[in-house]
Amino acid sequence: MRLANGIVIDKQATFGRLRFSALRREVFEQNEDGTPSDVVKERTYDLKSKTQRRMIQVSIPASTPLRDYPYNAEVDIVNPVANTVANATFGNNAEADW
């Protein structure tokens, strides 16, 4: 199954109340030689989800201004789309997560 556009979800039913935790990472564009440039491509934030009862990661394009909320501030996400994330494991295997 291919999820080119992700899965559109009901944010209130899926996440409930969201609270800001931290900026997790910035992903940088690559130069022609494969080295990272200083241009930010996207940012990933950690948010605490009341309904999921765990931390979720939300990635947004760098064209959206940097967000610096106080820890535990209530936040909202706009037009969320779920995509898969794969992590390499031992051998030629991978584990997928949403």
Wavefront OBJ file of the C-alpha trace (Angstrom):
o trace
v 0.000 0.000 0.000
v 1.376 3.396 -0.954
v 0.558 6.466 1.119
v 1.805 9.230 -1.148
v -0.410 11.820 0.530
v -0.493 10.303 4.008
v -3.672 9.658 5.983
v -5.873 12.611 6.844
v -7.023 12.342 10.465
v -9.432 13.902 12.957
v -7.005 15.707 15.273
v -9.311 16.032 18.291
v -10.356 12.369 18.296
v -6.810 11.159 17.586
v -4.652 13.452 19.740
v -6.926 15.203 22.224
v -5.180 18.026 24.085
v -1.628 18.660 22.841
v 1.117 20.229 24.926
v 4.471 21.503 23.671
v 7.586 19.714 24.865
v 10.568 20.711 22.696
v 12.108 21.249 19.284
v 13.523 17.784 18.568
v 15.579 18.384 15.413
v 16.086 20.396 12.266
v 16.619 18.695 8.903
v 18.926 20.548 6.531
v 18.983 20.582 2.743
v 21.980 18.938 1.077
v 24.602 20.619 -1.086
v 25.400 19.187 -4.512
v 28.304 17.216 -2.994
v 25.972 15.559 -0.442
v 27.101 17.571 2.571
v 24.480 19.340 4.701
v 23.889 22.997 3.918
v 22.884 25.647 6.433
v 19.375 25.874 4.935
v 16.708 24.283 7.142
v 14.329 21.982 5.234
v 11.970 21.016 8.099
v 11.661 21.067 11.873
v 10.361 18.306 14.123
v 8.729 19.077 17.462
v 7.824 16.806 20.382
v 4.242 17.210 21.554
v 2.556 15.417 24.444
v -0.761 13.889 23.390
v -3.428 13.401 26.043
v -5.362 10.819 23.977
v -2.323 8.874 22.755
v -0.825 8.986 26.271
v 2.624 9.499 24.829
v 4.896 11.909 23.012
v 4.264 12.392 19.296
v 6.589 13.985 16.775
v 5.252 16.596 14.395
v 7.312 17.736 11.399
v 6.571 20.977 9.597
v 8.264 22.690 6.633
v 10.853 25.351 7.396
v 8.690 27.874 5.529
v 6.597 27.920 8.727
v 8.283 30.232 11.269
v 10.242 28.665 14.133
v 7.986 27.949 17.126
v 9.320 28.528 20.622
v 6.506 27.866 23.074
v 6.983 27.560 26.824
v 7.262 23.972 28.034
v 3.820 22.401 28.525
v 1.968 25.195 26.666
v -1.220 23.969 25.007
v -0.792 23.953 21.207
v -2.840 23.106 18.141
v -1.810 21.465 14.883
v -3.323 22.483 11.545
v -4.323 19.949 8.877
v -2.444 16.965 10.361
v -1.469 14.121 8.022
v -0.011 10.820 9.281
v 2.888 9.263 7.393
v 4.974 6.192 8.002
v 8.459 6.288 9.484
v 10.835 3.359 9.004
v 13.814 2.507 11.202
v 16.494 0.077 10.058
v 16.934 -2.978 12.268
v 19.337 -5.922 12.294
v 19.804 -7.563 8.912
v 17.967 -6.117 5.951
v 14.818 -5.398 7.956
v 12.968 -2.298 9.078
v 10.293 -1.428 11.595
v 7.548 0.965 10.521
v 5.690 3.379 12.757
v 3.064 6.064 12.160
l 1 2 3 4 5 6 7 8 9 10 11 12 13 14 15 16 17 18 19 20 21 22 23 24 25 26 27 28 29 30 31 32 33 34 35 36 37 38 39 40 41 42 43 44 45 46 47 48 49 50 51 52 53 54 55 56 57 58 59 60 61 62 63 64 65 66 67 68 69 70 71 72 73 74 75 76 77 78 79 80 81 82 83 84 85 86 87 88 89 90 91 92 93 94 95 96 97 98
